Amino acid sequence: LIDACDSASVLHLKPIVITAINTGMRKEEILSLEWEKHIDLENNFILLDKTKSGKRREIPINRTLRETLQQIVMKINSPYVFSDNRGKRFKDVKKSFKTACAKAGIKDFRFHDLRGTCCSHLVMSGVDLVTVKELMGHQSLEMVLRYVGLAPNHKVKALKLLDDALSEKQSIQKVYNLGK
């Protein structure tokens, strides 16, 4: 999807998609970002005052997102991070997102699904559910579980870890004759 955003017709979408994947932020949260108000590159945080839950949220900026944000040209006539050539913030990216998905061969995928993509990758990378809940601004762990979809190979990897752990335990028992 990110590579599909390289074409001229949807080039503006690429940093928006990268932001979504690397933060799990909602589309409106991303499109409303203002340089002075929300972006703190010195401390590597995005500060959100207006969230769906009504609670303030601090989202760390990782290396990929930092590099992406640093490549965006700040427009003198606009406070917004993501704006058109006239400095107007993007109201929606539905059409360009649909175009990029089609170009990438991705079907039945909405912008909001990038939020789930972020959650899933965090969990598959070993991030605990409480931390994912905080990063996403979810009210409950149940909501996190709605978003998380684990890739089949991640489940295989999890059971291999269990197998390795149990095999190691059995080996230790054999060495020290603890199995009796």
CNS distance restraints for C-alpha pairs under 8 A (distance, minus, plus):
assign (resid   1 and name CA) (resid   5 and name CA) 6.48 0.50 0.50
assign (resid   1 and name CA) (resid 100 and name CA) 6.43 0.50 0.50
assign (resid   1 and name CA) (resid 101 and name CA) 6.17 0.50 0.50
assign (resid   1 and name CA) (resid 104 and name CA) 5.45 0.50 0.50
assign (resid   1 and name CA) (resid 106 and name CA) 7.79 0.50 0.50
assign (resid   2 and name CA) (resid   6 and name CA) 7.27 0.50 0.50
assign (resid   2 and name CA) (resid  14 and name CA) 6.00 0.50 0.50
assign (resid   2 and name CA) (resid  17 and name CA) 6.93 0.50 0.50
assign (resid   2 and name CA) (resid  18 and name CA) 7.20 0.50 0.50
assign (resid   3 and name CA) (resid 104 and name CA) 7.78 0.50 0.50
assign (resid   4 and name CA) (resid 100 and name CA) 5.32 0.50 0.50
assign (resid   4 and name CA) (resid 101 and name CA) 7.37 0.50 0.50
assign (resid   4 and name CA) (resid 103 and name CA) 5.88 0.50 0.50
assign (resid   4 and name CA) (resid 104 and name CA) 5.48 0.50 0.50
assign (resid   5 and name CA) (resid  10 and name CA) 5.43 0.50 0.50
assign (resid   5 and name CA) (resid  11 and name CA) 5.34 0.50 0.50
assign (resid   5 and name CA) (resid  12 and name CA) 7.81 0.50 0.50
assign (resid   5 and name CA) (resid  13 and name CA) 6.13 0.50 0.50
assign (resid   5 and name CA) (resid  14 and name CA) 5.05 0.50 0.50
assign (resid   5 and name CA) (resid 100 and name CA) 5.73 0.50 0.50
assign (resid   6 and name CA) (resid  10 and name CA) 6.90 0.50 0.50
assign (resid   6 and name CA) (resid  11 and name CA) 5.25 0.50 0.50
assign (resid   6 and name CA) (resid  14 and name CA) 6.92 0.50 0.50
assign (resid   7 and name CA) (resid  11 and name CA) 5.67 0.50 0.50
assign (resid   9 and name CA) (resid  96 and name CA) 7.51 0.50 0.50
assign (resid  10 and name CA) (resid  14 and name CA) 7.35 0.50 0.50
assign (resid  10 and name CA) (resid  96 and name CA) 5.50 0.50 0.50
assign (resid  10 and name CA) (resid  97 and name CA) 7.70 0.50 0.50
assign (resid  10 and name CA) (resid  99 and name CA) 7.58 0.50 0.50
assign (resid  10 and name CA) (resid 100 and name CA) 6.84 0.50 0.50
assign (resid  12 and name CA) (resid  16 and name CA) 7.45 0.50 0.50
assign (resid  12 and name CA) (resid  82 and name CA) 7.94 0.50 0.50
assign (resid  13 and name CA) (resid  17 and name CA) 6.14 0.50 0.50
assign (resid  13 and name CA) (resid  93 and name CA) 7.37 0.50 0.50
assign (resid  13 and name CA) (resid  96 and name CA) 7.00 0.50 0.50
assign (resid  13 and name CA) (resid  97 and name CA) 7.17 0.50 0.50
assign (resid  14 and name CA) (resid  18 and name CA) 6.18 0.50 0.50
assign (resid  15 and name CA) (resid  19 and name CA) 6.02 0.50 0.50
assign (resid  15 and name CA) (resid  68 and name CA) 6.18 0.50 0.50
assign (resid  15 and name CA) (resid  69 and name CA) 7.40 0.50 0.50
assign (resid  16 and name CA) (resid  20 and name CA) 6.27 0.50 0.50
assign (resid  16 and name CA) (resid  30 and name CA) 7.12 0.50 0.50
assign (resid  16 and name CA) (resid  31 and name CA) 7.85 0.50 0.50
assign (resid  16 and name CA) (resid  82 and name CA) 7.43 0.50 0.50
assign (resid  17 and name CA) (resid  21 and name CA) 6.17 0.50 0.50
assign (resid  17 and name CA) (resid 114 and name CA) 7.80 0.50 0.50
assign (resid  18 and name CA) (resid  22 and name CA) 6.05 0.50 0.50
assign (resid  18 and name CA) (resid  65 and name CA) 6.78 0.50 0.50
assign (resid  18 and name CA) (resid  68 and name CA) 7.57 0.50 0.50
assign (resid  19 and name CA) (resid  23 and name CA) 5.93 0.50 0.50
assign (resid  19 and name CA) (resid  24 and name CA) 7.79 0.50 0.50
assign (resid  19 and name CA) (resid  25 and name CA) 7.64 0.50 0.50
assign (resid  19 and name CA) (resid  30 and name CA) 7.38 0.50 0.50
assign (resid  19 and name CA) (resid  65 and name CA) 6.18 0.50 0.50
assign (resid  20 and name CA) (resid  24 and name CA) 5.15 0.50 0.50
assign (resid  20 and name CA) (resid  25 and name CA) 5.51 0.50 0.50
assign (resid  20 and name CA) (resid  26 and name CA) 7.21 0.50 0.50
assign (resid  20 and name CA) (resid  27 and name CA) 7.47 0.50 0.50
assign (resid  20 and name CA) (resid  30 and name CA) 7.33 0.50 0.50
assign (resid  20 and name CA) (resid 114 and name CA) 6.09 0.50 0.50
assign (resid  20 and name CA) (resid 115 and name CA) 6.58 0.50 0.50
assign (resid  20 and name CA) (resid 118 and name CA) 7.64 0.50 0.50
assign (resid  21 and name CA) (resid 114 and name CA) 5.67 0.50 0.50
assign (resid  21 and name CA) (resid 115 and name CA) 6.70 0.50 0.50
assign (resid  21 and name CA) (resid 117 and name CA) 6.67 0.50 0.50
assign (resid  21 and name CA) (resid 118 and name CA) 5.18 0.50 0.50
assign (resid  22 and name CA) (resid  61 and name CA) 7.99 0.50 0.50
assign (resid  22 and name CA) (resid  62 and name CA) 7.36 0.50 0.50
assign (resid  22 and name CA) (resid  64 and name CA) 7.67 0.50 0.50
assign (resid  22 and name CA) (resid  65 and name CA) 6.51 0.50 0.50
assign (resid  22 and name CA) (resid 118 and name CA) 6.46 0.50 0.50
assign (resid  23 and name CA) (resid  59 and name CA) 6.82 0.50 0.50
assign (resid  23 and name CA) (resid  60 and name CA) 7.76 0.50 0.50
assign (resid  23 and name CA) (resid  61 and name CA) 7.66 0.50 0.50
assign (resid  23 and name CA) (resid 115 and name CA) 7.92 0.50 0.50
assign (resid  23 and name CA) (resid 118 and name CA) 6.89 0.50 0.50
assign (resid  23 and name CA) (resid 135 and name CA) 7.69 0.50 0.50
assign (resid  23 and name CA) (resid 136 and name CA) 7.88 0.50 0.50
assign (resid  24 and name CA) (resid 114 and name CA) 6.82 0.50 0.50
assign (resid  24 and name CA) (resid 115 and name CA) 4.35 0.50 0.50
assign (resid  24 and name CA) (resid 116 and name CA) 7.34 0.50 0.50
assign (resid  24 and name CA) (resid 117 and name CA) 7.81 0.50 0.50
assign (resid  24 and name CA) (resid 118 and name CA) 5.23 0.50 0.50
assign (resid  24 and name CA) (resid 119 and name CA) 6.87 0.50 0.50
assign (resid  24 and name CA) (resid 135 and name CA) 7.68 0.50 0.50
assign (resid  24 and name CA) (resid 136 and name CA) 6.07 0.50 0.50
assign (resid  25 and name CA) (resid  29 and name CA) 6.18 0.50 0.50
assign (resid  25 and name CA) (resid  30 and name CA) 6.38 0.50 0.50
assign (resid  25 and name CA) (resid 115 and name CA) 6.44 0.50 0.50
assign (resid  25 and name CA) (resid 136 and name CA) 6.88 0.50 0.50
assign (resid  26 and name CA) (resid  30 and name CA) 6.34 0.50 0.50
assign (resid  26 and name CA) (resid 112 and name CA) 6.71 0.50 0.50
assign (resid  26 and name CA) (resid 115 and name CA) 6.87 0.50 0.50
assign (resid  27 and name CA) (resid  31 and name CA) 6.14 0.50 0.50
assign (resid  27 and name CA) (resid 111 and name CA) 7.11 0.50 0.50
assign (resid  27 and name CA) (resid 112 and name CA) 6.90 0.50 0.50
assign (resid  28 and name CA) (resid  32 and name CA) 5.93 0.50 0.50
assign (resid  29 and name CA) (resid  33 and name CA) 6.46 0.50 0.50
assign (resid  29 and name CA) (resid  48 and name CA) 7.71 0.50 0.50
assign (resid  29 and name CA) (resid  50 and name CA) 7.89 0.50 0.50
assign (resid  29 and name CA) (resid  51 and name CA) 7.19 0.50 0.50
assign (resid  31 and name CA) (resid  80 and name CA) 7.95 0.50 0.50
assign (resid  31 and name CA) (resid  81 and name CA) 7.71 0.50 0.50
assign (resid  31 and name CA) (resid  82 and name CA) 6.15 0.50 0.50
assign (resid  31 and name CA) (resid  89 and name CA) 6.91 0.50 0.50
assign (resid  31 and name CA) (resid  90 and name CA) 6.20 0.50 0.50
assign (resid  31 and name CA) (resid  91 and name CA) 7.00 0.50 0.50
assign (resid  31 and name CA) (resid  92 and name CA) 7.77 0.50 0.50
assign (resid  32 and name CA) (resid  80 and name CA) 6.90 0.50 0.50
assign (resid  32 and name CA) (resid  81 and name CA) 7.95 0.50 0.50
assign (resid  32 and name CA) (resid  82 and name CA) 7.94 0.50 0.50
assign (resid  32 and name CA) (resid  89 and name CA) 7.42 0.50 0.50
assign (resid  33 and name CA) (resid  37 and name CA) 7.69 0.50 0.50
assign (resid  33 and name CA) (resid  38 and name CA) 6.03 0.50 0.50
assign (resid  33 and name CA) (resid  39 and name CA) 7.54 0.50 0.50
assign (resid  33 and name CA) (resid  80 and name CA) 5.82 0.50 0.50
assign (resid  33 and name CA) (resid  81 and name CA) 5.70 0.50 0.50
assign (resid  33 and name CA) (resid  82 and name CA) 7.30 0.50 0.50
assign (resid  34 and name CA) (resid  38 and name CA) 5.50 0.50 0.50
assign (resid  34 and name CA) (resid  39 and name CA) 6.84 0.50 0.50
assign (resid  34 and name CA) (resid  79 and name CA) 5.23 0.50 0.50
assign (resid  34 and name CA) (resid  80 and name CA) 4.25 0.50 0.50
assign (resid  34 and name CA) (resid  81 and name CA) 5.36 0.50 0.50
assign (resid  35 and name CA) (resid  39 and name CA) 5.08 0.50 0.50
assign (resid  35 and name CA) (resid  40 and name CA) 7.94 0.50 0.50
assign (resid  35 and name CA) (resid  79 and name CA) 5.99 0.50 0.50
assign (resid  35 and name CA) (resid  80 and name CA) 6.13 0.50 0.50
assign (resid  35 and name CA) (resid  81 and name CA) 5.75 0.50 0.50
assign (resid  36 and name CA) (resid  40 and name CA) 7.85 0.50 0.50
assign (resid  36 and name CA) (resid  79 and name CA) 7.13 0.50 0.50
assign (resid  37 and name CA) (resid  47 and name CA) 7.75 0.50 0.50
assign (resid  38 and name CA) (resid  46 and name CA) 5.42 0.50 0.50
assign (resid  38 and name CA) (resid  47 and name CA) 4.80 0.50 0.50
assign (resid  38 and name CA) (resid  48 and name CA) 6.24 0.50 0.50
assign (resid  39 and name CA) (resid  44 and name CA) 7.99 0.50 0.50
assign (resid  39 and name CA) (resid  45 and name CA) 6.46 0.50 0.50
assign (resid  39 and name CA) (resid  46 and name CA) 4.89 0.50 0.50
assign (resid  39 and name CA) (resid  47 and name CA) 6.55 0.50 0.50
assign (resid  40 and name CA) (resid  44 and name CA) 5.64 0.50 0.50
assign (resid  40 and name CA) (resid  45 and name CA) 5.20 0.50 0.50
assign (resid  40 and name CA) (resid  46 and name CA) 6.04 0.50 0.50
assign (resid  40 and name CA) (resid  47 and name CA) 7.54 0.50 0.50
assign (resid  41 and name CA) (resid  45 and name CA) 6.52 0.50 0.50
assign (resid  41 and name CA) (resid  61 and name CA) 7.84 0.50 0.50
assign (resid  41 and name CA) (resid  66 and name CA) 7.29 0.50 0.50
assign (resid  44 and name CA) (resid  60 and name CA) 5.82 0.50 0.50
assign (resid  44 and name CA) (resid  61 and name CA) 4.84 0.50 0.50
assign (resid  44 and name CA) (resid  62 and name CA) 7.37 0.50 0.50
assign (resid  44 and name CA) (resid  66 and name CA) 7.53 0.50 0.50
assign (resid  45 and name CA) (resid  58 and name CA) 6.26 0.50 0.50
assign (resid  45 and name CA) (resid  59 and name CA) 5.44 0.50 0.50
assign (resid  45 and name CA) (resid  60 and name CA) 4.46 0.50 0.50
assign (resid  45 and name CA) (resid  61 and name CA) 5.19 0.50 0.50
assign (resid  46 and name CA) (resid  58 and name CA) 5.69 0.50 0.50
assign (resid  46 and name CA) (resid  59 and name CA) 5.01 0.50 0.50
assign (resid  46 and name CA) (resid  60 and name CA) 6.31 0.50 0.50
assign (resid  46 and name CA) (resid  61 and name CA) 6.72 0.50 0.50
assign (resid  47 and name CA) (resid  56 and name CA) 7.41 0.50 0.50
assign (resid  47 and name CA) (resid  57 and name CA) 6.01 0.50 0.50
assign (resid  47 and name CA) (resid  58 and name CA) 4.69 0.50 0.50
assign (resid  47 and name CA) (resid  59 and name CA) 6.47 0.50 0.50
assign (resid  48 and name CA) (resid  56 and name CA) 5.57 0.50 0.50
assign (resid  48 and name CA) (resid  57 and name CA) 5.06 0.50 0.50
assign (resid  48 and name CA) (resid  58 and name CA) 6.23 0.50 0.50
assign (resid  48 and name CA) (resid  59 and name CA) 7.92 0.50 0.50
assign (resid  49 and name CA) (resid  54 and name CA) 7.66 0.50 0.50
assign (resid  49 and name CA) (resid  55 and name CA) 6.84 0.50 0.50
assign (resid  49 and name CA) (resid  56 and name CA) 4.56 0.50 0.50
assign (resid  49 and name CA) (resid  57 and name CA) 6.63 0.50 0.50
assign (resid  50 and name CA) (resid  54 and name CA) 6.02 0.50 0.50
assign (resid  50 and name CA) (resid  55 and name CA) 7.09 0.50 0.50
assign (resid  50 and name CA) (resid  56 and name CA) 6.70 0.50 0.50
assign (resid  51 and name CA) (resid  55 and name CA) 6.07 0.50 0.50
assign (resid  51 and name CA) (resid  56 and name CA) 6.77 0.50 0.50
assign (resid  51 and name CA) (resid  57 and name CA) 7.51 0.50 0.50
assign (resid  53 and name CA) (resid 137 and name CA) 7.28 0.50 0.50
assign (resid  53 and name CA) (resid 138 and name CA) 7.80 0.50 0.50
assign (resid  53 and name CA) (resid 139 and name CA) 7.68 0.50 0.50
assign (resid  57 and name CA) (resid 135 and name CA) 7.84 0.50 0.50
assign (resid  57 and name CA) (resid 137 and name CA) 6.88 0.50 0.50
assign (resid  58 and name CA) (resid 135 and name CA) 7.78 0.50 0.50
assign (resid  59 and name CA) (resid 135 and name CA) 6.35 0.50 0.50
assign (resid  61 and name CA) (resid  65 and name CA) 5.93 0.50 0.50
assign (resid  61 and name CA) (resid  66 and name CA) 6.01 0.50 0.50
assign (resid  62 and name CA) (resid  66 and name CA) 6.04 0.50 0.50
assign (resid  63 and name CA) (resid  67 and name CA) 6.17 0.50 0.50
assign (resid  64 and name CA) (resid  68 and name CA) 6.25 0.50 0.50
assign (resid  65 and name CA) (resid  69 and name CA) 6.06 0.50 0.50
assign (resid  66 and name CA) (resid  70 and name CA) 6.09 0.50 0.50
assign (resid  67 and name CA) (resid  71 and name CA) 6.42 0.50 0.50
assign (resid  68 and name CA) (resid  72 and name CA) 6.85 0.50 0.50
assign (resid  72 and name CA) (resid  81 and name CA) 7.62 0.50 0.50
assign (resid  74 and name CA) (resid  78 and name CA) 7.80 0.50 0.50
assign (resid  74 and name CA) (resid  81 and name CA) 7.05 0.50 0.50
assign (resid  75 and name CA) (resid  79 and name CA) 7.37 0.50 0.50
assign (resid  75 and name CA) (resid  87 and name CA) 6.48 0.50 0.50
assign (resid  77 and name CA) (resid  86 and name CA) 7.69 0.50 0.50
assign (resid  77 and name CA) (resid  87 and name CA) 5.66 0.50 0.50
assign (resid  78 and name CA) (resid  83 and name CA) 7.45 0.50 0.50
assign (resid  78 and name CA) (resid  87 and name CA) 4.71 0.50 0.50
assign (resid  78 and name CA) (resid  88 and name CA) 6.84 0.50 0.50
assign (resid  78 and name CA) (resid  89 and name CA) 7.94 0.50 0.50
assign (resid  80 and name CA) (resid  87 and name CA) 7.52 0.50 0.50
assign (resid  80 and name CA) (resid  88 and name CA) 7.79 0.50 0.50
assign (resid  80 and name CA) (resid  89 and name CA) 6.05 0.50 0.50
assign (resid  81 and name CA) (resid  89 and name CA) 7.97 0.50 0.50
assign (resid  82 and name CA) (resid  89 and name CA) 5.94 0.50 0.50
assign (resid  82 and name CA) (resid  90 and name CA) 6.47 0.50 0.50
assign (resid  83 and name CA) (resid  87 and name CA) 5.23 0.50 0.50
assign (resid  83 and name CA) (resid  88 and name CA) 5.12 0.50 0.50
assign (resid  83 and name CA) (resid  89 and name CA) 4.06 0.50 0.50
assign (resid  83 and name CA) (resid  90 and name CA) 5.45 0.50 0.50
assign (resid  84 and name CA) (resid  88 and name CA) 5.46 0.50 0.50
assign (resid  84 and name CA) (resid  89 and name CA) 6.33 0.50 0.50
assign (resid  84 and name CA) (resid  90 and name CA) 6.67 0.50 0.50
assign (resid  93 and name CA) (resid  97 and name CA) 5.82 0.50 0.50
assign (resid  94 and name CA) (resid  98 and name CA) 6.06 0.50 0.50
assign (resid  94 and name CA) (resid 111 and name CA) 7.58 0.50 0.50
assign (resid  95 and name CA) (resid  99 and name CA) 6.25 0.50 0.50
assign (resid  96 and name CA) (resid 100 and name CA) 6.13 0.50 0.50
assign (resid  97 and name CA) (resid 101 and name CA) 6.11 0.50 0.50
assign (resid  97 and name CA) (resid 110 and name CA) 7.99 0.50 0.50
assign (resid  97 and name CA) (resid 111 and name CA) 7.05 0.50 0.50
assign (resid  98 and name CA) (resid 102 and name CA) 6.16 0.50 0.50
assign (resid  98 and name CA) (resid 110 and name CA) 7.95 0.50 0.50
assign (resid  99 and name CA) (resid 103 and name CA) 6.19 0.50 0.50
assign (resid 100 and name CA) (resid 104 and name CA) 6.12 0.50 0.50
assign (resid 101 and name CA) (resid 105 and name CA) 6.04 0.50 0.50
assign (resid 101 and name CA) (resid 106 and name CA) 4.93 0.50 0.50
assign (resid 101 and name CA) (resid 107 and name CA) 6.87 0.50 0.50
assign (resid 101 and name CA) (resid 109 and name CA) 7.50 0.50 0.50
assign (resid 102 and name CA) (resid 106 and name CA) 5.84 0.50 0.50
assign (resid 102 and name CA) (resid 107 and name CA) 7.00 0.50 0.50
assign (resid 109 and name CA) (resid 113 and name CA) 6.34 0.50 0.50
assign (resid 110 and name CA) (resid 114 and name CA) 7.56 0.50 0.50
assign (resid 111 and name CA) (resid 115 and name CA) 7.89 0.50 0.50
assign (resid 112 and name CA) (resid 116 and name CA) 7.38 0.50 0.50
assign (resid 113 and name CA) (resid 117 and name CA) 6.27 0.50 0.50
assign (resid 114 and name CA) (resid 118 and name CA) 6.20 0.50 0.50
assign (resid 115 and name CA) (resid 119 and name CA) 6.37 0.50 0.50
assign (resid 115 and name CA) (resid 147 and name CA) 7.56 0.50 0.50
assign (resid 116 and name CA) (resid 120 and name CA) 6.00 0.50 0.50
assign (resid 116 and name CA) (resid 147 and name CA) 4.70 0.50 0.50
assign (resid 116 and name CA) (resid 148 and name CA) 5.92 0.50 0.50
assign (resid 116 and name CA) (resid 149 and name CA) 7.36 0.50 0.50
assign (resid 117 and name CA) (resid 121 and name CA) 6.16 0.50 0.50
assign (resid 117 and name CA) (resid 147 and name CA) 7.99 0.50 0.50
assign (resid 117 and name CA) (resid 148 and name CA) 7.62 0.50 0.50
assign (resid 117 and name CA) (resid 149 and name CA) 7.90 0.50 0.50
assign (resid 118 and name CA) (resid 122 and name CA) 6.17 0.50 0.50
assign (resid 119 and name CA) (resid 123 and name CA) 6.30 0.50 0.50
assign (resid 119 and name CA) (resid 132 and name CA) 6.62 0.50 0.50
assign (resid 119 and name CA) (resid 136 and name CA) 7.82 0.50 0.50
assign (resid 119 and name CA) (resid 144 and name CA) 7.46 0.50 0.50
assign (resid 119 and name CA) (resid 147 and name CA) 6.46 0.50 0.50
assign (resid 119 and name CA) (resid 148 and name CA) 5.61 0.50 0.50
assign (resid 120 and name CA) (resid 124 and name CA) 6.04 0.50 0.50
assign (resid 120 and name CA) (resid 147 and name CA) 7.23 0.50 0.50
assign (resid 120 and name CA) (resid 148 and name CA) 4.62 0.50 0.50
assign (resid 120 and name CA) (resid 149 and name CA) 5.55 0.50 0.50
assign (resid 120 and name CA) (resid 150 and name CA) 5.98 0.50 0.50
assign (resid 121 and name CA) (resid 125 and name CA) 5.97 0.50 0.50
assign (resid 122 and name CA) (resid 126 and name CA) 6.59 0.50 0.50
assign (resid 122 and name CA) (resid 127 and name CA) 5.40 0.50 0.50
assign (resid 122 and name CA) (resid 132 and name CA) 6.99 0.50 0.50
assign (resid 123 and name CA) (resid 127 and name CA) 4.98 0.50 0.50
assign (resid 123 and name CA) (resid 128 and name CA) 6.51 0.50 0.50
assign (resid 123 and name CA) (resid 129 and name CA) 7.00 0.50 0.50
assign (resid 123 and name CA) (resid 132 and name CA) 7.51 0.50 0.50
assign (resid 123 and name CA) (resid 148 and name CA) 7.52 0.50 0.50
assign (resid 124 and name CA) (resid 150 and name CA) 6.91 0.50 0.50
assign (resid 124 and name CA) (resid 154 and name CA) 6.59 0.50 0.50
assign (resid 127 and name CA) (resid 131 and name CA) 6.75 0.50 0.50
assign (resid 127 and name CA) (resid 132 and name CA) 6.83 0.50 0.50
assign (resid 128 and name CA) (resid 132 and name CA) 6.45 0.50 0.50
assign (resid 129 and name CA) (resid 133 and name CA) 6.00 0.50 0.50
assign (resid 129 and name CA) (resid 141 and name CA) 6.85 0.50 0.50
assign (resid 129 and name CA) (resid 144 and name CA) 7.18 0.50 0.50
assign (resid 130 and name CA) (resid 134 and name CA) 6.34 0.50 0.50
assign (resid 130 and name CA) (resid 141 and name CA) 6.96 0.50 0.50
assign (resid 131 and name CA) (resid 135 and name CA) 6.17 0.50 0.50
assign (resid 132 and name CA) (resid 136 and name CA) 6.07 0.50 0.50
assign (resid 132 and name CA) (resid 144 and name CA) 7.19 0.50 0.50
assign (resid 133 and name CA) (resid 137 and name CA) 5.95 0.50 0.50
assign (resid 133 and name CA) (resid 138 and name CA) 5.12 0.50 0.50
assign (resid 133 and name CA) (resid 139 and name CA) 7.30 0.50 0.50
assign (resid 133 and name CA) (resid 140 and name CA) 6.92 0.50 0.50
assign (resid 133 and name CA) (resid 141 and name CA) 6.31 0.50 0.50
assign (resid 133 and name CA) (resid 144 and name CA) 5.93 0.50 0.50
assign (resid 134 and name CA) (resid 138 and name CA) 6.48 0.50 0.50
assign (resid 138 and name CA) (resid 143 and name CA) 6.34 0.50 0.50
assign (resid 138 and name CA) (resid 144 and name CA) 6.76 0.50 0.50
assign (resid 139 and name CA) (resid 143 and name CA) 7.16 0.50 0.50
assign (resid 140 and name CA) (resid 144 and name CA) 6.91 0.50 0.50
assign (resid 141 and name CA) (resid 145 and name CA) 6.33 0.50 0.50
assign (resid 142 and name CA) (resid 146 and name CA) 6.50 0.50 0.50
assign (resid 143 and name CA) (resid 147 and name CA) 6.77 0.50 0.50
assign (resid 144 and name CA) (resid 148 and name CA) 6.33 0.50 0.50
assign (resid 150 and name CA) (resid 154 and name CA) 6.33 0.50 0.50
assign (resid 150 and name CA) (resid 155 and name CA) 7.14 0.50 0.50
assign (resid 151 and name CA) (resid 155 and name CA) 6.94 0.50 0.50
assign (resid 152 and name CA) (resid 156 and name CA) 6.52 0.50 0.50
assign (resid 153 and name CA) (resid 157 and name CA) 6.09 0.50 0.50
assign (resid 154 and name CA) (resid 158 and name CA) 6.15 0.50 0.50
assign (resid 155 and name CA) (resid 159 and name CA) 6.37 0.50 0.50
assign (resid 156 and name CA) (resid 160 and name CA) 6.20 0.50 0.50
assign (resid 157 and name CA) (resid 161 and name CA) 6.27 0.50 0.50
assign (resid 158 and name CA) (resid 162 and name CA) 6.48 0.50 0.50
assign (resid 159 and name CA) (resid 163 and name CA) 6.09 0.50 0.50
assign (resid 160 and name CA) (resid 164 and name CA) 6.03 0.50 0.50
assign (resid 161 and name CA) (resid 165 and name CA) 6.11 0.50 0.50
assign (resid 162 and name CA) (resid 166 and name CA) 6.10 0.50 0.50
assign (resid 163 and name CA) (resid 167 and name CA) 5.96 0.50 0.50
assign (resid 164 and name CA) (resid 168 and name CA) 6.03 0.50 0.50
assign (resid 165 and name CA) (resid 169 and name CA) 6.24 0.50 0.50
assign (resid 166 and name CA) (resid 170 and name CA) 6.20 0.50 0.50
assign (resid 167 and name CA) (resid 171 and name CA) 6.15 0.50 0.50
assign (resid 168 and name CA) (resid 172 and name CA) 6.24 0.50 0.50
assign (resid 169 and name CA) (resid 173 and name CA) 6.24 0.50 0.50
assign (resid 170 and name CA) (resid 174 and name CA) 6.22 0.50 0.50
assign (resid 170 and name CA) (resid 179 and name CA) 7.79 0.50 0.50
assign (resid 171 and name CA) (resid 175 and name CA) 6.22 0.50 0.50
assign (resid 172 and name CA) (resid 176 and name CA) 6.25 0.50 0.50
assign (resid 172 and name CA) (resid 178 and name CA) 7.79 0.50 0.50
assign (resid 173 and name CA) (resid 177 and name CA) 5.41 0.50 0.50
assign (resid 173 and name CA) (resid 178 and name CA) 4.47 0.50 0.50
assign (resid 173 and name CA) (resid 179 and name CA) 5.24 0.50 0.50
assign (resid 174 and name CA) (resid 178 and name CA) 6.47 0.50 0.50
assign (resid 174 and name CA) (resid 179 and name CA) 6.48 0.50 0.50
